[in-house]
Amino acid sequence: MTQQTVQQVVVVGGGTAGWLTAANLAKRFNSTQPGSIQVTIVESPDIPTIGVGEGTWPTMRKTLANLGISETEFLVKCNASLKQATKFVNWRETPAAGDSNHYYHLFTSVYDASDFNLAPYWQRGDLGSSTYAQSVSVQGEVCERKLAPKAITHKEYEGAQNYAYHLDAGLFADLLKQHAVEVLGVKHIAANVSQVNLDKDEYIASVTTDRSGVIEGDFFIDCTGFKCLLLGDALGVKFKKVDNALLTDHAVVMQVPYQDEQQEIASCTISTAQEAGWIWDIGLSNRRGTGYVYSSKFTSHEQAEQTLRDYVGPESEGLMTRVIPMNIGYREKFWHKNCLAVGLSAAFIEPLEASAIFLMEAASNMLCDLFPRDRQAMAVVEKKFNQSFQFRWNKTIDFIKMHYVLSQRTEPFWLANQHQETIPETLTELLERWRYHPVSDYDFDNVYEPFPMESYQYVLYGMGFKQDLSFNAGRYSKSAQAIQNFNNVQHIAQQVESKLPSNRDLLNKVNQYGFQKL
Ligand SMILES: Cc1cc2nc3c(=O)[nH]c(=O)nc-3n(C[C@H](O)[C@H](O)[C@H](O)COP(=O)(O)OP(=O)(O)OC[C@H]3O[C@@H](n4cnc5c(N)ncnc54)[C@H](O)[C@@H]3O)c2cc1C
């Protein structure tokens, strides 16, 4: 086996995954400097990216700041807006006609639950009739009022509340491309990869393109989306379906223009449960992105489109829809020999908690941190990476499945989701433990848990999960402190809400003045 050092990295595919990974690598390894690791990206000029109007996690702020992209430029160029939560509507139970139920999965909790866990006191009724989210955070009310998480006077990437973004993934890839090529030194080749060439050790030696000849490299990153040309087709790494646990298999999507330029913009993703799945509704600065994620076993494509149109209402008349088949699962390995898959080529889990872009950020960070110097080093990093990402994807599946398992909805799709054989054993164990114990640090002993303890709490308690903590009541004797913390949260709520502009007003000001640079 040849032991040459890794000098040339070739990324194939130019969607969010390709450009984010290429930009991260070039930034980390100073690719503008002679002698440094060089990054080339080969992007098809013919095959479109998947972008539907996506939600990110708050980690995106750090990612953009590290790349040296200004938040103002990002918001303006990607038609982006600020996201503070997901509002789950009608997930708890099928509502009676004219009725509805909802809860929030928020990004901000005023207190760290590991320091002082309010949940047991809230469950006992010590904190009055507030919902769990209201007892630990002000952000639900901020979202109800469509307020932004920050004011124009905040610096870039700083905020009064924790926040992420809604963005147009096509425009985001364009911005990353411009920055990666013009500032970070990534080499861009517009061509279709027609063949992947292996060497005698069955490592990838080069890719053949239709208009730029053969491109050689030491390390290859497969960002070809659902095609997975390198890791899947060329290296034969199999795809492991998880459609036994996550039952949705299609999305029908629709872009909805605002009625006028001053229409309010929601500052959270709205996820509304339907008969055979759920509808997302995200507000970008120039339009809403909506889509119905459904199981074709429980509804027809025609009915799914109609359900989406009914949700959007009369505004949907004349608007185009697009159906996207979804193959739910992940590769048996994400890294094999000198190839790593990032993005849809690595895995796709339905978009309920908008985890795909977050996991791309995590993958490209881990690649940069553990970057292999040569082929011998690759084997060791490969093992570590695969273990880590198998854990992260399985945890993501458990967390998403938990939303379905806890629902009291009674349509066949929802009942099928609650069949024991569809529930991963790891999730069953967690839920069993939580019947008699609050969620605690004991449940989160891996620092790379994708979803923190607070996320589980928002969903569990928001969905109405019942715990019996009575046998250990002596452990929860600090009622006075719990009430004090709760009162503080309510006090902060009043202060915060009076200082924040609406999401729409903030975006208008960003367009006009921009934020102060960090
Ligand atoms: C319905 C739906 C909703 C989603 N919502 C969210 C969300 O809210 N949050 C989130 O984080 N994620 C979400 N995702 C996932 C998200 O869309 C993707 O993860 C991401 O935007 C695009 O991923 P990608 O770059 O891996 O793939 P793609 O966008 O598919 O890009 C693939 C790239 O490979 C190139 N390519 C393909 N073949 C070749 C070839 N032969 N030669 C050269 N280049 C080639 C293409 O031209 C393209 O540039 C959603 C996905 C779907 C389907």
The ligand as an SDF file (V2000), in Angstrom:
LIG
                    3D

 53 58  0  0  0  0  0  0  0  0999 V2000
  -37.8420   17.0560    1.9320 C   0  0  0  0  0  0  0  0  0  0  0  0
  -36.5330   17.4430    2.5240 C   0  0  0  0  0  0  0  0  0  0  0  0
  -36.4770   18.4000    3.5380 C   0  0  0  0  0  0  0  0  0  0  0  0
  -35.2640   18.7340    4.1300 C   0  0  0  0  0  0  0  0  0  0  0  0
  -35.2190   19.6350    5.1490 N   0  0  0  0  0  0  0  0  0  0  0  0
  -34.0540   19.8480    5.7880 C   0  0  0  0  0  0  0  0  0  0  0  0
  -33.9680   20.7550    6.8840 C   0  0  0  0  0  0  0  0  0  0  0  0
  -34.9270   21.4060    7.2660 O   0  0  0  0  0  0  0  0  0  0  0  0
  -32.7680   20.8880    7.5100 N   0  0  0  0  0  0  0  0  0  0  0  0
  -31.6680   20.2100    7.1070 C   0  0  0  0  0  0  0  0  0  0  0  0
  -30.6300   20.3480    7.7510 O   0  0  0  0  0  0  0  0  0  0  0  0
  -31.7080   19.4160    6.0410 N   0  0  0  0  0  0  0  0  0  0  0  0
  -32.8640   19.1970    5.3920 C   0  0  0  0  0  0  0  0  0  0  0  0
  -32.8950   18.3700    4.3160 N   0  0  0  0  0  0  0  0  0  0  0  0
  -31.6620   17.7970    3.8330 C   0  0  0  0  0  0  0  0  0  0  0  0
  -30.9930   18.8330    2.9030 C   0  0  0  0  0  0  0  0  0  0  0  0
  -31.8010   19.1990    1.8230 O   0  0  0  0  0  0  0  0  0  0  0  0
  -29.7900   18.3040    2.3220 C   0  0  0  0  0  0  0  0  0  0  0  0
  -29.1150   17.6550    3.3260 O   0  0  0  0  0  0  0  0  0  0  0  0
  -28.8770   19.3750    1.7020 C   0  0  0  0  0  0  0  0  0  0  0  0
  -29.4450   20.6170    1.4080 O   0  0  0  0  0  0  0  0  0  0  0  0
  -28.3470   18.9310    0.4070 C   0  0  0  0  0  0  0  0  0  0  0  0
  -27.4910   17.8860    0.6180 O   0  0  0  0  0  0  0  0  0  0  0  0
  -26.3270   17.4300   -0.3000 P   0  0  0  0  0  0  0  0  0  0  0  0
  -25.3730   18.5080   -0.5880 O   0  0  0  0  0  0  0  0  0  0  0  0
  -25.8390   16.2080    0.3880 O   0  0  0  0  0  0  0  0  0  0  0  0
  -27.0060   16.9030   -1.6820 O   0  0  0  0  0  0  0  0  0  0  0  0
  -27.5370   17.6460   -2.9930 P   0  0  0  0  0  0  0  0  0  0  0  0
  -28.1320   18.9520   -2.7180 O   0  0  0  0  0  0  0  0  0  0  0  0
  -28.4030   16.6310   -3.6800 O   0  0  0  0  0  0  0  0  0  0  0  0
  -26.2320   17.8850   -3.8630 O   0  0  0  0  0  0  0  0  0  0  0  0
  -25.6390   16.8540   -4.6270 C   0  0  0  0  0  0  0  0  0  0  0  0
  -24.5680   17.4610   -5.5110 C   0  0  0  0  0  0  0  0  0  0  0  0
  -23.9010   16.4130   -6.1990 O   0  0  0  0  0  0  0  0  0  0  0  0
  -23.7430   16.8040   -7.5630 C   0  0  0  0  0  0  0  0  0  0  0  0
  -23.5890   15.6110   -8.3850 N   0  0  0  0  0  0  0  0  0  0  0  0
  -24.4160   14.5370   -8.4840 C   0  0  0  0  0  0  0  0  0  0  0  0
  -23.9260   13.6690   -9.3800 N   0  0  0  0  0  0  0  0  0  0  0  0
  -22.7640   14.1870   -9.8530 C   0  0  0  0  0  0  0  0  0  0  0  0
  -21.7980   13.7690  -10.8030 C   0  0  0  0  0  0  0  0  0  0  0  0
  -21.9400   12.6430  -11.4940 N   0  0  0  0  0  0  0  0  0  0  0  0
  -20.7300   14.5580  -11.0500 N   0  0  0  0  0  0  0  0  0  0  0  0
  -20.5680   15.7290  -10.3800 C   0  0  0  0  0  0  0  0  0  0  0  0
  -21.4520   16.1700   -9.4620 N   0  0  0  0  0  0  0  0  0  0  0  0
  -22.5320   15.4130   -9.1990 C   0  0  0  0  0  0  0  0  0  0  0  0
  -24.9980   17.5980   -7.8750 C   0  0  0  0  0  0  0  0  0  0  0  0
  -24.8450   18.4170   -9.0000 O   0  0  0  0  0  0  0  0  0  0  0  0
  -25.1090   18.4160   -6.5820 C   0  0  0  0  0  0  0  0  0  0  0  0
  -24.2680   19.5300   -6.6820 O   0  0  0  0  0  0  0  0  0  0  0  0
  -34.0890   18.0920    3.6820 C   0  0  0  0  0  0  0  0  0  0  0  0
  -34.1440   17.1750    2.6340 C   0  0  0  0  0  0  0  0  0  0  0  0
  -35.3390   16.8490    2.0600 C   0  0  0  0  0  0  0  0  0  0  0  0
  -35.3670   15.8400    0.9510 C   0  0  0  0  0  0  0  0  0  0  0  0
  1  2  1  0
  2  3  1  0
  2 52  2  0
  3  4  2  0
  4  5  1  0
  4 50  1  0
  5  6  2  0
  6  7  1  0
  6 13  1  0
  7  8  2  0
  7  9  1  0
  9 10  1  0
 10 11  2  0
 10 12  1  0
 12 13  2  0
 13 14  1  0
 14 15  1  0
 14 50  1  0
 15 16  1  0
 16 17  1  0
 16 18  1  0
 18 19  1  0
 18 20  1  0
 20 21  1  0
 20 22  1  0
 22 23  1  0
 23 24  1  0
 24 25  2  0
 24 26  1  0
 24 27  1  0
 27 28  1  0
 28 29  2  0
 28 30  1  0
 28 31  1  0
 31 32  1  0
 32 33  1  0
 33 34  1  0
 33 48  1  0
 34 35  1  0
 35 36  1  0
 35 46  1  0
 36 37  1  0
 36 45  1  0
 37 38  2  0
 38 39  1  0
 39 40  1  0
 39 45  2  0
 40 41  1  0
 40 42  2  0
 42 43  1  0
 43 44  2  0
 44 45  1  0
 46 47  1  0
 46 48  1  0
 48 49  1  0
 50 51  2  0
 51 52  1  0
 52 53  1  0
M  END
$$$$
